[in-house]
């Protein structure tokens, strides 16, 4: 029975990708995620699950591609880290100046948060970059539009996954949801370009995880008033600052995305991707 199931997954990559994303979202919505340690544990297990689904789609080619390009990926994407660190420092200073309570064991909290975000990045890159992209490339490799399709679908799904469950009756909630989807999707698109260039999903995961950690590390030192479960769509009364933030992030992320594309766009070997992925 299991052998038939695995054979079915290998023969139907798009179905496999859909099952993988549905499984991931179901886990994220139903499993308690109230602390950073719980998030770390769940993301760790989801990394294993996504590796299983990815293997059914493209074998071990992607999973074994953590080679010397790791430093290259980090170098090209370093602008994202600079922006995230600036956000993190500003947030830390804001919490300190507002009289926020310093948490017990900040070093321990930082270590847990670092591991949590590292595995968040690895999981999201495998799920929303590698699984979706590889399935689309495998299924439509002979189509002229395959790379545009992969870019649009993977980036949109990644962005939209952040805002599932928001209040659809509120215009301000919709505006925030669109803003978050765009800002996250543009970030994901830059990582997709790097994935096409190197096929090193592990390096993309490290870039992603460290970006999140740099932006949020202040929450491991001061009590920010937030639980481990974070909503990217604020209530209407608090919507305007969030909308402004998303607008600024869209502009900054678009600029870094343009820089990444300018640096590596012409170096991507699309013929090799069609033939070998």
PANUKE-640926 format. One line per 5 residues: number of its first residue (from 0); for each residue x, y, z of N, C-alpha, C. Coordinates in pm, 1 decimal, padded with zeros to 6 digits. Layout:
BEGIN
NUM = X/Y/Z/X/Y/Z/X/Y/Z; ...
This chain:
BEGIN
0 = 00082.5/-00120.0/00000.0/00000.0/00000.0/00000.0/00087.1/00126.6/00000.0; 00186.9/00128.7/00089.7/00276.3/00243.6/00098.8/00354.3/00261.8/-00031.4; 00395.8/00148.3/-00091.3/00471.9/00155.8/-00215.7/00386.3/00216.9/-00327.7; 00258.3/00181.5/-00333.0/00168.3/00238.4/-00433.5/00149.7/00388.5/-00411.4; 00140.6/00429.0/-00284.4/00123.9/00570.1/-00251.1/00245.8/00650.2/-00295.7
5 = 00365.0/00598.7/-00265.5/00488.4/00668.4/-00303.3/00502.1/00673.9/-00455.2; 00466.7/00565.5/-00523.4/00471.6/00563.4/-00669.1/00375.4/00666.1/-00728.7; 00259.2/00680.8/-00666.4/00162.0/00781.8/-00711.5/00220.4/00921.5/-00696.7; 00286.5/00948.2/-00583.9/00347.2/01079.4/-00561.6/00454.0/01109.1/-00665.8; 00533.8/01009.2/-00701.2/00640.0/01029.4/-00799.0/00583.8/01061.5/-00937.8
10 = 00470.6/01001.7/-00970.1/00414.1/01018.9/-01103.4/00332.6/01147.2/-01117.5; 00292.5/01206.9/-01006.3/00205.3/01324.3/-01010.1/00265.5/01436.0/-00923.9; 00365.1/01506.7/-00975.6/00436.5/01606.1/-00894.6/00348.9/01721.2/-00846.3; 00254.8/01766.8/-00928.6/00169.4/01877.2/-00886.0/00078.5/01834.9/-00770.6; 00027.2/01713.5/-00777.1/-00053.5/01661.5/-00666.6/00030.7/01648.5/-00540.8
15 = 00153.7/01601.5/-00557.5/00245.7/01588.3/-00444.0/00270.7/01723.5/-00379.0; 00293.6/01825.9/-00460.6/00317.2/01960.0/-00407.9/00193.8/02011.8/-00334.8; 00075.2/01988.4/-00391.0/-00048.2/02033.3/-00326.8/-00067.8/01963.5/-00192.5; -00040.8/01834.1/-00186.8/-00052.3/01759.5/-00060.6/00046.8/01814.0/00041.4; 00169.6/01841.8/-00003.2/00273.1/01892.9/00087.0/00232.5/02026.1/00148.8
20 = 00183.9/02119.5/00065.9/00145.4/02251.2/00116.4/00023.5/02240.3/00206.9; -00074.6/02158.8/00167.6/-00193.9/02140.5/00251.2/-00156.4/02079.3/00386.4; -00066.8/01982.5/00384.5/-00020.8/01919.1/00508.4/00050.5/02020.9/00598.0; 00135.6/02102.1/00538.6/00209.4/02201.9/00616.2/00115.0/02303.4/00679.4; 00021.4/02356.0/00600.6/-00071.4/02456.3/00652.4/-00160.7/02397.5/00761.0
25 = -00205.7/02273.2/00741.4/-00288.1/02206.9/00842.6/-00212.9/02195.1/00975.2; -00085.7/02156.2/00968.2/-00004.5/02144.4/01090.7/00011.0/02280.8/01157.5; 00038.2/02383.6/01078.5/00060.8/02516.5/01134.5/-00065.9/02573.6/01197.7; -00181.9/02534.1/01145.6/-00307.8/02585.8/01197.4/-00360.3/02506.0/01316.3; -00327.3/02377.5/01323.7/-00388.1/02291.6/01425.1/-00295.8/02256.2/01541.5
30 = -00165.3/02261.9/01520.7/-00070.8/02227.4/01627.6/-00042.5/02352.0/01711.3; -00044.9/02340.6/01845.4/-00016.9/02458.4/01930.3/00119.5/02519.2/01900.8; 00121.8/02651.0/01880.4/00245.6/02723.8/01850.1/00252.4/02847.8/01938.6; 00252.9/02827.0/02069.2/00244.7/02938.5/02163.3/00380.9/02985.7/02211.5; 00484.5/02905.8/02192.5/00618.8/02944.6/02235.4/00717.0/02924.2/02120.6
35 = 00830.8/02990.2/02129.5/00934.1/02973.3/02026.9/00982.8/02829.2/02020.8; 00987.2/02761.7/02137.8/01034.1/02623.2/02139.0/00935.6/02531.8/02067.2; 00806.0/02555.7/02086.1/00705.8/02476.9/02013.8/00716.7/02500.1/01863.4; 00735.9/02625.2/01823.8/00752.1/02655.9/01681.5/00875.3/02585.3/01626.1; 00984.9/02586.0/01702.5/01108.1/02518.5/01661.8/01083.9/02369.1/01639.7
40 = 01014.5/02304.3/01733.9/00989.8/02160.8/01722.0/00902.6/02128.8/01600.2; 00795.4/02205.8/01583.0/00704.7/02179.4/01470.8/00775.2/02203.1/01337.7; 00850.4/02312.6/01325.7/00920.0/02341.0/01200.9/01026.1/02235.0/01171.6; 01091.7/02184.9/01276.0/01190.8/02079.0/01256.5/01125.8/01955.5/01195.7; 01011.4/01915.8/01251.1/00940.5/01799.2/01198.0/00888.0/01825.8/01057.4
45 = 00843.4/01948.3/01031.3/00793.9/01981.5/00898.1/00906.6/01983.0/00794.2; 01028.4/02017.4/00837.0/01143.5/02008.8/00745.6/01159.4/01865.3/00695.7; 01146.4/01769.9/00787.6/01154.9/01629.3/00748.7/01044.0/01589.3/00653.6; 00922.6/01636.5/00681.9/00809.2/01604.4/00595.1/00827.8/01664.5/00456.5; 00872.9/01790.9/00449.7/00893.0/01854.2/00320.1/01006.1/01786.8/00242.5
50 = 01108.8/01740.2/00313.0/01216.9/01668.0/00245.9/01163.5/01539.5/00182.6; 01070.4/01473.4/00251.8/01009.1/01351.8/00197.3/00932.4/01383.8/00069.0; 00847.6/01485.7/00073.2/00770.2/01521.2/-00045.0/00861.2/01568.5/-00158.7; 00964.3/01644.5/-00125.0/01056.9/01693.4/-00226.9/01129.6/01578.4/-00294.1; 01164.3/01478.4/-00216.0/01233.7/01361.5/-00271.7/01144.8/01288.3/-00372.2
55 = 01015.1/01282.9/-00345.7/00924.4/01217.0/-00439.7/00916.3/01293.9/-00571.7; 00934.4/01425.4/-00566.4/00923.0/01507.6/-00686.7/01052.1/01505.2/-00768.6; 01165.8/01527.7/-00703.4/01290.5/01544.7/-00778.9/01405.5/01458.3/-00728.7; 01375.3/01352.2/-00657.0/01482.1/01265.3/-00608.1/01572.8/01337.4/-00510.9; 01700.8/01300.8/-00509.9/01793.2/01361.8/-00414.0/01871.1/01478.0/-00473.7
60 = 01836.2/01521.2/-00595.8/01915.1/01624.9/-00662.7/01915.7/01755.4/-00584.1; 01798.7/01799.1/-00538.5/01792.5/01923.3/-00462.2/01846.2/01904.2/-00321.6; 01810.2/01793.6/-00258.6/01850.6/01770.3/-00119.3/02001.7/01756.3/-00106.3; 02068.2/01717.2/-00212.3/02213.9/01697.0/-00207.2/02292.3/01813.8/-00265.7; 02225.1/01926.7/-00289.9/02291.4/02038.1/-00359.6/02343.6/02145.9/-00265.5
65 = 02383.0/02110.9/-00145.7/02442.5/02208.3/-00053.3/02593.5/02209.3/-00075.6; 02636.5/02274.3/-00180.7/02778.3/02274.1/-00215.1/02837.8/02412.7/-00192.7; 02942.3/02447.2/-00265.2/03019.7/02567.6/-00234.2/02949.3/02699.2/-00263.7; 02828.2/02694.3/-00315.8/02758.9/02818.6/-00348.9/02692.6/02883.4/-00228.1; 02703.1/02822.5/-00111.2/02638.2/02879.1/00007.5/02687.2/03020.7/00034.1
70 = 02818.4/03039.5/00031.2/02873.6/03172.9/00052.1/02828.3/03270.1/-00055.5; 02814.9/03221.6/-00177.5/02768.0/03305.6/-00288.7/02625.0/03351.9/-00265.6; 02537.5/03261.3/-00223.7/02397.2/03295.6/-00197.7/02388.9/03402.1/-00088.7; 02463.7/03383.7/00018.2/02461.5/03479.5/00128.7/02513.9/03615.9/00082.1; 02619.9/03614.6/00002.5/02678.0/03740.5/-00045.7/02578.3/03818.3/-00130.8
75 = 02508.9/03748.9/-00221.1/02413.7/03816.5/-00309.4/02294.6/03869.4/-00230.4; 02252.5/03794.6/-00127.3/02132.1/03830.7/-00052.0/02161.2/03912.8/00072.9; 02283.5/03958.4/00090.1/02322.8/04025.1/00214.3/02240.5/04150.5/00241.3; 02188.2/04213.1/00137.3/02106.7/04333.1/00156.0/01984.9/04306.4/00242.2; 01926.5/04188.7/00229.6/01811.2/04154.0/00312.1/01850.2/04148.8/00459.6
80 = 01968.1/04095.1/00487.5/02013.7/04088.1/00626.7/02036.9/04227.2/00683.6; 02093.1/04316.7/00604.2/02118.9/04453.5/00650.5/01988.1/04522.1/00689.0; 01886.1/04507.8/00603.0/01755.0/04568.1/00631.3/01693.5/04505.3/00756.1; 01699.0/04372.0/00765.5/01639.6/04304.0/00879.7/01708.2/04343.1/01010.3; 01841.3/04353.6/01006.8/01914.5/04392.0/01127.6/01878.6/04533.4/01169.6
85 = 01861.5/04622.7/01073.7/01820.4/04759.4/01105.2/01683.3/04759.0/01172.6; 01590.1/04678.9/01119.5/01457.5/04667.9/01179.8/01468.0/04612.8/01321.0; 01552.2/04509.8/01338.1/01567.9/04448.4/01469.9/01625.6/04543.4/01572.8; 01724.8/04621.5/01533.4/01787.4/04717.2/01625.4/01688.2/04826.2/01663.7; 01614.9/04876.6/01564.7/01513.8/04979.8/01593.2/01406.8/04925.6/01686.7
90 = 01362.5/04803.7/01662.3/01260.9/04741.5/01747.7/01313.0/04721.5/01889.5; 01438.5/04677.5/01901.8/01499.1/04658.0/02032.9/01508.0/04789.8/02108.9; 01553.0/04894.3/02040.2/01563.5/05025.5/02104.2/01427.3/05078.5/02145.2; 01326.2/05052.8/02062.6/01190.7/05097.4/02094.7/01137.8/05028.0/02219.6; 01160.8/04897.6/02229.7/01114.7/04823.5/02347.4/01187.5/04870.4/02472.8
95 = 01318.1/04896.1/02460.3/01395.7/04939.7/02576.5/01351.4/05077.6/02623.5; 01327.4/05168.0/02528.8/01289.9/05304.8/02565.4/01146.8/05314.7/02616.9; 01062.8/05219.4/02580.4/00923.6/05223.3/02624.0/00903.3/05159.6/02760.8; 01011.3/05109.7/02818.7/01001.8/05049.8/02951.3/00955.7/04906.3/02951.7; 00969.8/04836.2/02838.3/00929.4/04695.6/02831.7/01011.5/04613.0/02930.4
100 = 00948.9/04513.0/02986.8/01013.9/04428.7/03086.9/01119.0/04339.5/03020.5; 01240.4/04336.6/03079.6/01343.5/04247.3/03028.9/01311.7/04104.3/03072.7; 01320.5/04011.7/02979.6/01288.3/03872.7/03008.4/01401.1/03803.8/03085.0; 01365.5/03700.8/03158.3/01466.1/03617.8/03224.6/01540.0/03534.4/03119.9; 01664.9/03505.0/03145.5/01747.8/03418.4/03061.1/01751.5/03464.6/02914.9
105 = 01791.6/03587.6/02887.3/01791.4/03636.6/02748.7/01882.3/03558.1/02654.7; 01997.6/03510.9/02704.4/02087.1/03434.3/02618.0/02021.5/03303.5/02574.9; 01958.9/03237.0/02669.6/01887.1/03112.9/02637.7/01774.0/03141.2/02538.2; 01702.7/03251.3/02559.9/01594.5/03288.3/02469.2/01645.8/03315.1/02328.8; 01762.2/03381.0/02320.1/01820.9/03410.7/02189.3/01858.6/03282.5/02115.0
110 = 01913.5/03186.4/02188.4/01952.3/03059.2/02125.1/01829.1/02986.6/02072.2; 01724.0/02980.4/02155.6/01600.2/02914.4/02113.2/01539.5/02986.5/01993.0; 01538.3/03120.2/01998.0/01482.7/03197.2/01886.8/01564.1/03177.6/01760.0; 01696.6/03174.1/01772.6/01783.5/03151.3/01657.1/01751.9/03017.0/01591.3; 01743.4/02911.3/01671.8/01712.6/02778.6/01618.0/01573.1/02775.3/01556.9
115 = 01479.8/02841.5/01625.4/01342.2/02845.4/01576.1/01336.3/02908.7/01437.8; 01395.2/03027.7/01422.7/01388.6/03096.3/01294.7/01470.8/03026.0/01187.1; 01580.2/02961.3/01225.8/01659.4/02887.3/01127.5/01575.5/02777.1/01064.3; 01501.0/02704.0/01148.5/01418.9/02595.7/01095.2/01291.7/02646.9/01030.4; 01243.6/02763.3/01073.1/01133.4/02827.2/01000.7/01178.1/02856.1/00857.3
120 = 01298.5/02913.3/00842.7/01350.0/02945.0/00710.3/01371.2/02821.6/00624.4; 01430.0/02717.6/00682.7/01454.2/02594.5/00607.3/01323.7/02529.9/00563.5; 01225.8/02524.8/00655.2/01097.2/02465.5/00621.0/01028.4/02544.0/00510.0; 01021.5/02676.8/00524.3/00948.5/02757.0/00426.5/01016.0/02754.7/00289.8; 01148.3/02748.0/00286.6/01216.1/02740.3/00158.0/01192.3/02605.4/00090.6
125 = 01194.7/02497.8/00166.7/01166.7/02367.8/00107.0/01022.3/02358.5/00059.8; 00929.9/02411.8/00140.9/00787.7/02400.2/00106.5/00747.9/02495.6/-00005.1; 00778.6/02624.0/00011.1/00726.6/02726.2/-00079.2/00820.5/02759.7/-00194.3; 00942.6/02711.4/-00189.7/01033.7/02732.1/-00300.5/01056.8/02598.0/-00371.3; 01124.0/02505.8/-00304.0/01169.1/02384.5/-00371.8/01053.5/02294.5/-00414.7
130 = 00961.1/02263.2/-00323.8/00852.5/02170.7/-00356.6/00767.4/02225.4/-00470.8; 00722.5/02350.5/-00458.5/00636.0/02408.7/-00561.6/00711.7/02426.6/-00692.6; 00832.0/02483.8/-00685.7/00909.3/02507.8/-00807.3/00943.4/02377.8/-00878.4; 00995.6/02280.2/-00805.9/01037.1/02155.7/-00869.5/00918.4/02083.3/-00932.4; 00803.5/02088.2/-00865.0/00684.2/02023.0/-00920.9/00642.1/02089.1/-01051.1
135 = 00643.5/02221.8/-01055.4/00603.9/02293.9/-01176.4/00705.3/02272.3/-01288.6; 00833.9/02276.8/-01256.1/00937.5/02253.6/-01357.2/00924.5/02112.3/-01413.8; 00901.7/02016.4/-01324.8/00892.3/01876.7/-01368.5/00770.0/01855.5/-01457.4; 00658.1/01918.4/-01420.6/00533.3/01895.8/-01494.0/00525.7/01974.0/-01624.5; 00589.6/02093.9/-01628.8/00574.3/02181.7/-01745.8/00708.7/02221.5/-01805.8
140 = 00807.8/02137.5/-01793.5/00943.4/02176.3/-01835.3/00950.7/02213.3/-01983.1; 00861.6/02159.2/-02065.5/00866.3/02187.8/-02209.3/00786.0/02311.5/-02248.6; 00718.0/02372.4/-02153.2/00637.0/02490.8/-02182.5/00721.9/02617.0/-02173.7; 00697.1/02709.1/-02261.9/00775.5/02832.1/-02268.5/00762.1/02915.4/-02142.0; 00644.6/02911.1/-02078.9/00614.0/02997.7/-01965.4/00644.9/02933.6/-01830.0
145 = 00714.8/02821.5/-01828.1/00729.0/02745.2/-01703.9/00792.5/02826.7/-01591.7; 00891.9/02910.4/-01623.0/00961.0/02984.8/-01518.0/00875.1/03099.4/-01465.0; 00800.1/03162.0/-01552.5/00705.8/03265.4/-01507.1/00599.9/03202.8/-01418.1; 00549.0/03086.7/-01459.1/00448.0/03016.6/-01379.0/00501.8/02981.9/-01241.6; 00622.5/02929.1/-01235.4/00682.9/02894.0/-01107.0/00701.3/03016.5/-01018.9
150 = 00749.5/03125.4/-01078.8/00773.3/03248.0/-01002.3/00642.9/03301.5/-00943.9; 00538.2/03307.0/-01024.6/00410.7/03362.5/-00980.3/00346.8/03273.5/-00873.7; 00340.8/03143.8/-00900.0/00272.0/03053.1/-00806.8/00346.6/03042.0/-00674.9; 00476.4/03015.7/-00678.4/00550.4/02995.2/-00554.5/00554.0/03121.6/-00469.1; 00573.7/03237.3/-00532.4/00580.8/03362.4/-00457.1/00444.4/03401.1/-00400.6
155 = 00337.7/03379.3/-00478.6/00203.0/03413.5/-00432.1/00159.7/03322.5/-00317.6; 00183.0/03193.2/-00332.2/00145.8/03098.8/-00226.1/00224.6/03128.2/-00098.9; 00353.5/03157.1/-00114.5/00435.8/03189.6/00001.9/00385.1/03315.5/00071.3; 00357.2/03419.1/-00005.8/00307.1/03542.3/00054.3/00172.1/03523.4/00120.0; 00081.1/03454.5/00051.6/-00054.4/03437.0/00102.8/-00058.7/03347.5/00225.7
160 = 00035.9/03254.5/00237.7/00036.9/03163.6/00352.8/00054.0/03238.4/00485.1; 00108.2/03359.5/00479.2/00129.6/03437.0/00601.1/00000.9/03498.3/00655.6; -00101.6/03509.2/00573.6/-00218.5/03587.4/00616.1/-00347.6/03505.3/00614.7; -00338.4/03373.7/00613.7/-00457.6/03290.2/00615.1/-00538.8/03314.4/00742.5; -00669.7/03324.2/00727.0/-00756.5/03337.3/00843.0/-00785.1/03479.5/00886.3
165 = -00754.7/03581.0/00804.6/-00781.9/03719.1/00844.3/-00929.7/03752.4/00824.0; -00974.0/03864.3/00878.0/-01113.5/03907.9/00870.3/-01143.4/03959.5/00729.4; -01213.6/03879.1/00650.4/-01239.5/03915.3/00510.7/-01349.3/04020.1/00495.1; -01412.2/04060.3/00605.1/-01516.7/04163.3/00597.1/-01460.1/04304.1/00613.0; -01332.3/04315.7/00644.1/-01270.6/04445.4/00670.4/-01182.8/04488.7/00553.7
170 = -01205.6/04610.3/00504.8/-01122.1/04664.3/00398.5/-00978.7/04685.1/00442.4; -00958.9/04731.8/00565.6/-00823.8/04752.5/00616.6/-00750.3/04620.0/00633.7; -00824.0/04515.4/00671.3/-00763.0/04382.8/00683.0/-00718.6/04333.3/00545.2; -00802.4/04355.5/00443.3/-00765.7/04317.8/00307.6/-00641.2/04394.4/00260.8; -00635.3/04521.8/00291.9/-00519.8/04603.0/00252.8/-00392.1/04549.6/00317.0
175 = -00400.2/04513.4/00445.0/-00284.0/04456.3/00514.2/-00246.4/04321.3/00454.4; -00347.3/04239.5/00425.1/-00321.7/04107.2/00369.3/-00250.8/04118.5/00234.5; -00296.8/04210.6/00151.2/-00232.8/04231.1/00021.2/-00090.9/04284.5/00039.0; -00073.7/04378.0/00132.7/00058.8/04433.6/00158.0/00156.5/04328.0/00205.1; 00112.8/04243.4/00297.7/00200.5/04137.3/00347.6/00230.1/04035.3/00238.8
180 = 00128.2/03999.4/00160.3/00148.5/03903.9/00052.0/00251.1/03956.2/-00048.1; 00242.6/04084.4/-00082.3/00337.0/04143.1/-00176.9/00478.2/04149.3/-00120.4; 00491.3/04198.7/00003.1/00625.5/04213.2/00060.7/00692.5/04077.4/00079.4; 00616.8/03978.8/00129.7/00674.0/03844.9/00147.4/00698.4/03778.6/00012.1; 00606.5/03797.8/-00082.9/00622.3/03737.6/-00213.9/00743.2/03788.6/-00288.8
185 = 00773.6/03917.9/-00277.9/00891.6/03974.8/-00342.8/01020.0/03918.2/-00282.0; 01020.3/03902.8/-00150.3/01134.7/03840.3/-00082.6/01151.9/03696.7/-00132.2; 01039.6/03623.7/-00140.0/01045.4/03486.7/-00189.4/01092.6/03477.9/-00333.0; 01056.2/03575.9/-00415.1/01098.0/03576.1/-00555.2/01249.3/03591.2/-00566.9; 01308.4/03675.5/-00482.8/01454.4/03690.7/-00483.8/01522.3/03558.8/-00447.7
190 = 01466.6/03488.9/-00349.0/01524.4/03360.3/-00310.8/01502.9/03255.2/-00419.0; 01392.9/03265.5/-00491.5/01370.6/03173.2/-00602.7/01475.1/03193.3/-00711.5; 01509.4/03318.0/-00741.6/01614.9/03344.2/-00840.2/01746.4/03279.9/-00796.0; 01777.4/03292.8/-00667.1/01900.4/03232.3/-00614.7/01892.8/03079.8/-00618.4; 01774.4/03027.5/-00595.9/01756.0/02882.4/-00604.6/01776.4/02834.2/-00747.7
195 = 01722.3/02907.0/-00845.2/01745.1/02870.6/-00984.7/01893.4/02875.9/-01019.8; 01962.2/02973.5/-00965.0/02104.0/02990.8/-00998.2/02189.0/02880.2/-00937.8; 02156.4/02835.5/-00815.6/02245.4/02744.8/-00743.0/02185.3/02608.8/-00709.1; 02053.9/02600.2/-00705.8/01980.0/02483.2/-00656.3/02018.5/02447.6/-00512.7; 02068.7/02544.0/-00440.0/02108.3/02521.8/-00301.1/01996.7/02572.1/-00209.3
200 = 01899.1/02486.3/-00184.3/01783.8/02526.9/-00103.2/01823.8/02546.8/00042.3; 01930.3/02480.2/00085.7/01976.7/02495.8/00224.1/02028.9/02637.0/00246.8; 02106.2/02689.4/00151.4/02156.9/02825.9/00164.4/02043.1/02926.7/00163.3; 01944.1/02904.9/00077.0/01827.4/02993.4/00074.3/01754.5/02988.6/00208.3; 01747.0/02870.1/00268.7/01683.6/02857.0/00399.4/01758.9/02932.4/00507.8
205 = 01890.7/02929.4/00502.4/01972.0/03002.7/00599.9/01950.6/03153.1/00584.0; 01950.6/03201.5/00458.8/01925.2/03343.7/00434.0/01789.0/03383.1/00490.2; 01690.2/03303.0/00463.8/01552.9/03329.2/00509.2/01544.6/03328.5/00661.7; 01599.1/03224.6/00723.5/01591.2/03212.3/00868.7/01663.8/03323.8/00941.8; 01782.9/03359.7/00893.2/01858.4/03466.2/00957.5/01792.7/03602.3/00936.5
210 = 01728.3/03621.2/00822.6/01652.4/03744.6/00797.6/01543.7/03761.1/00904.0; 01468.5/03654.7/00929.1/01363.4/03660.4/01030.9/01421.5/03683.6/01170.4; 01533.6/03617.0/01198.5/01595.2/03629.9/01331.5/01646.0/03771.9/01354.1; 01715.6/03827.0/01258.2/01768.2/03962.6/01273.7/01657.0/04064.5/01296.6; 01543.2/04043.4/01230.7/01432.7/04139.1/01242.2/01359.4/04127.9/01374.7
215 = 01369.3/04013.6/01441.8/01284.0/03989.8/01559.4/01359.9/03955.4/01686.8; 01494.2/03963.3/01686.4/01570.0/03913.3/01801.3/01540.9/03989.8/01929.9; 01490.9/04112.7/01919.5/01458.7/04189.2/02039.1/01353.4/04122.8/02123.9; 01268.0/04041.8/02060.6/01163.7/03970.9/02134.4/01217.1/03863.1/02226.7; 01344.9/03828.1/02211.5/01406.4/03731.5/02302.1/01466.3/03799.6/02424.7
220 = 01474.8/03932.1/02421.0/01535.6/04008.0/02531.0/01431.4/04082.9/02612.3; 01333.2/04142.4/02541.9/01228.0/04218.1/02608.8/01092.1/04155.4/02581.2; 01000.9/04173.8/02674.9/00864.4/04125.9/02657.5/00791.3/04221.0/02561.7; 00766.3/04172.0/02439.7/00700.9/04255.0/02338.3/00549.9/04249.4/02346.7; 00498.4/04163.6/02435.8/00354.0/04148.7/02449.9/00292.6/04055.5/02348.6
225 = 00376.6/03990.0/02264.0/00326.4/03898.1/02162.7/00354.2/03755.2/02204.6; 00264.6/03664.0/02166.0/00287.3/03522.0/02187.9/00364.0/03466.3/02069.1; 00396.3/03336.8/02075.2/00467.7/03274.7/01963.8/00387.9/03278.4/01834.8; 00253.4/03278.9/01845.4/00169.1/03286.2/01727.3/00148.6/03432.0/01690.2; 00193.2/03470.6/01571.6/00190.5/03610.8/01532.7/00094.9/03630.5/01416.9
230 = 00014.0/03736.5/01424.3/-00076.3/03771.4/01315.4/-00018.2/03888.5/01238.6; -00018.5/03876.5/01105.9/00033.8/03982.7/01021.7/-00074.5/04081.6/00981.0; -00197.4/04058.4/01025.8/-00308.4/04147.7/00997.7/-00362.8/04199.4/01130.5; -00338.6/04327.5/01158.5/-00377.5/04387.0/01286.4/-00524.8/04428.4/01283.1; -00586.4/04447.0/01400.5/-00722.8/04501.5/01405.2/-00728.4/04637.6/01338.0
235 = -00846.4/04677.2/01293.9/-00861.2/04801.9/01218.2/-00804.1/04922.9/01291.8; -00819.4/04926.9/01425.1/-00772.6/05041.9/01502.4/-00620.1/05056.1/01498.3; -00549.9/04945.6/01468.4/-00403.5/04947.3/01466.5/-00349.1/04925.9/01325.0; -00434.6/04942.0/01224.7/-00397.7/04901.6/01088.9/-00301.3/04997.6/01019.4; -00314.6/05128.1/01042.3/-00237.5/05224.5/00963.9/-00086.1/05208.5/00978.6
240 = -00032.0/05195.6/01102.2/00113.4/05174.7/01112.1/00159.2/05047.9/01039.9; 00076.4/04942.9/01044.6/00111.2/04817.7/00976.6/00112.5/04838.3/00825.0; 00012.9/04910.7/00774.1/00007.7/04938.9/00630.5/00128.3/05021.4/00584.6; 00166.4/05118.7/00665.7/00283.8/05200.3/00632.5/00409.5/05112.9/00629.6; 00422.0/05025.9/00729.2/00537.5/04936.0/00735.0/00543.2/04847.0/00611.5
245 = 00428.0/04788.1/00572.8/00425.9/04701.7/00455.9/00460.9/04779.9/00329.1; 00412.1/04904.2/00319.1/00444.6/04986.7/00203.6/00593.7/05011.8/00193.2; 00656.2/05046.1/00305.8/00800.9/05070.3/00308.0/00876.4/04942.5/00272.1; 00831.6/04828.2/00326.9/00899.2/04701.2/00300.4/00885.9/04660.4/00154.2; 00772.6/04689.5/00092.7/00755.0/04658.6/-00049.4/00855.5/04736.7/-00132.9
250 = 00873.9/04864.0/-00100.7/00969.1/04947.9/-00175.1/01111.9/04897.4/-00156.4; 01149.7/04872.1/-00030.8/01286.6/04826.4/-00002.5/01312.7/04689.0/-00064.1; 01217.0/04598.4/-00046.7/01234.1/04463.0/-00099.7/01239.5/04463.2/-00251.5; 01158.6/04548.6/-00315.1/01161.8/04559.8/-00461.2/01299.5/04604.8/-00509.3; 01360.6/04698.3/-00437.1/01493.3/04747.5/-00474.8/01597.9/04636.3/-00461.5
255 = 01594.2/04562.1/-00349.9/01691.7/04454.3/-00331.1/01668.5/04344.4/-00433.7; 01540.8/04314.3/-00462.4/01507.9/04214.5/-00564.4/01566.8/04255.2/-00699.2; 01553.8/04382.3/-00734.7/01610.2/04431.6/-00860.2/01761.9/04414.4/-00861.4; 01826.6/04441.8/-00747.5/01972.7/04427.5/-00738.9/02013.5/04280.4/-00755.8; 01936.8/04190.0/-00691.6/01966.5/04046.6/-00704.2/01951.6/04002.8/-00849.2
260 = 01840.6/04044.7/-00913.0/01817.9/04005.7/-01052.2/01924.7/04062.8/-01144.9; 01964.3/04186.6/-01121.1/02066.4/04249.3/-01203.5/02198.2/04174.1/-01193.7; 02225.6/04119.2/-01076.6/02352.9/04050.7/-01053.8/02353.8/03908.7/-01111.5; 02242.3/03836.5/-01099.7/02244.7/03694.3/-01135.8/02148.0/03655.8/-01247.8; 02058.1/03747.3/-01288.3/01955.4/03711.1/-01384.9/02009.4/03650.3/-01512.7
265 = 02112.9/03711.6/-01570.4/02168.7/03663.3/-01696.2/02255.6/03539.3/-01677.6; 02285.6/03504.4/-01552.4/02370.7/03388.3/-01525.7/02290.7/03259.7/-01504.3; 02158.9/03271.0/-01494.1/02075.6/03152.6/-01469.5/02069.2/03068.2/-01596.8; 02102.0/02941.2/-01585.3/02105.1/02850.3/-01700.2/01969.3/02779.4/-01710.5; 01875.4/02841.6/-01780.2/01740.1/02787.1/-01788.9/01735.8/02654.4/-01864.8
270 = 01818.9/02640.1/-01965.4/01821.7/02514.5/-02040.7/01865.1/02398.8/-01951.6; 01963.0/02425.0/-01865.5/02009.5/02320.2/-01773.5/01900.2/02283.9/-01673.0; 01826.5/02383.6/-01625.1/01717.7/02358.2/-01532.0/01611.2/02270.4/-01598.6; 01574.5/02302.6/-01721.9/01475.4/02222.2/-01794.5/01523.0/02078.9/-01810.5; 01651.1/02061.7/-01836.1/01703.6/01928.2/-01866.4/01726.1/01844.4/-01741.4
275 = 01767.9/01907.4/-01631.9/01814.9/01831.4/-01516.4/01723.4/01834.4/-01394.4; 01624.3/01925.2/-01390.2/01541.1/01933.9/-01270.8/01417.6/01845.0/-01283.5
